[in-house]
Amino acid sequence: CALPIYPVSGQLLSPAEMFVEHTRRTAFADQLERLWHMRSSDNPRQRHDTLITTLTFIGELPRLSADFSHIAELSVHGSTTLSATDAFLGSFTGLRHLELHDFNLAEIPRACARMPSLQRLILENCRLSLTSPGQTILSPLNALQYLNLSRNPLGAPPPLESLPALTHLRLVDTQLTSVPDGLLTHPRLTVAIFDRNRISELPEDLFDIPVNTPRQFTFADNPLTPATRDRVKVCFQEHRQNFGVSMPNEDLDRLIELFPSVDREDAERVLYLLPGTIEQGRAQIARWESELQQLVEALHRWVGDIPERFPATDEVLSQIE
């Protein structure tokens, strides 16, 4: 029998730690048994179809021999010390909603390809990279409407052309350098969030989206080129659309210092509506700063330029006066 070790450090577990692990595993085993037994309180003929849990033990998840295909929603918060996730998920073939947080998956679980009813897939902060095999796993998910792969080092975007039902895509902090192919031609996609990535340029077709379209695409906190930022600025002036792209913080800070009554949202609007490019807007800020400095200096000189005599009587002003 192998000695129990901690998965990350490889250190042996102490007797006290072994007791804690046994207690936590027993609690999860009991939870799974109750889940299999449970019936809906509203309709006892139907089995309970939801499991929402947080796992605190370490090591492999159990390989389930029972059929849990009646479970429609599975939401689990785990840790990087857990493994055998794919084998555990293999019994949940009827899922419509799968949500995993904080695992060490490396790739999309292959069990997902055997979930034909899956509509919502959330794999957040699971150390995923989206390789070609991972993209293949997503391909059979014809019913998938919501996909969230945020906070993973994907390296590549998911294949939108193989997800025809997708309406909501969330790829925040995924190290993407470009937008997915087919983003603007997808027939149903209405919301796509690409905040905090490494995207430097936006497709020109993005700026041709009709003003009244329900589609919402955001690219906040990306290292966009100056030319792309200027293009976003023009789009805001013409259509009041900036795709979540903020003006540079240093420009906002300078404007708010000039006009303290303006909040950050209004400052964004002022900068976007200034004529010309962002650099030309900075030149306007510099002119305002210069104008203010001149005003302050002129007023300071005026305050100290007190006449020696009272104008009406020509009497010499006293120190008290």
Secondary structure as GFF3:
##gff-version 3
##sequence-region A 1 321
A	DSSP	alpha_helix	15	37	.	.	.	ID=ss1
A	DSSP	beta_strand	50	54	.	.	.	ID=ss2
A	DSSP	beta_strand	59	60	.	.	.	ID=ss3
A	DSSP	beta_strand	73	77	.	.	.	ID=ss4
A	DSSP	beta_strand	82	83	.	.	.	ID=ss5
A	DSSP	alpha_helix	85	89	.	.	.	ID=ss6
A	DSSP	beta_strand	97	101	.	.	.	ID=ss7
A	DSSP	three_ten_helix	110	114	.	.	.	ID=ss8
A	DSSP	beta_strand	120	124	.	.	.	ID=ss9
A	DSSP	alpha_helix	132	138	.	.	.	ID=ss10
A	DSSP	beta_strand	146	148	.	.	.	ID=ss11
A	DSSP	three_ten_helix	160	162	.	.	.	ID=ss12
A	DSSP	beta_strand	168	170	.	.	.	ID=ss13
A	DSSP	beta_strand	191	193	.	.	.	ID=ss14
A	DSSP	three_ten_helix	204	208	.	.	.	ID=ss15
A	DSSP	beta_strand	216	218	.	.	.	ID=ss16
A	DSSP	alpha_helix	226	239	.	.	.	ID=ss17
A	DSSP	alpha_helix	249	258	.	.	.	ID=ss18
A	DSSP	alpha_helix	264	273	.	.	.	ID=ss19
A	DSSP	alpha_helix	278	304	.	.	.	ID=ss20
###
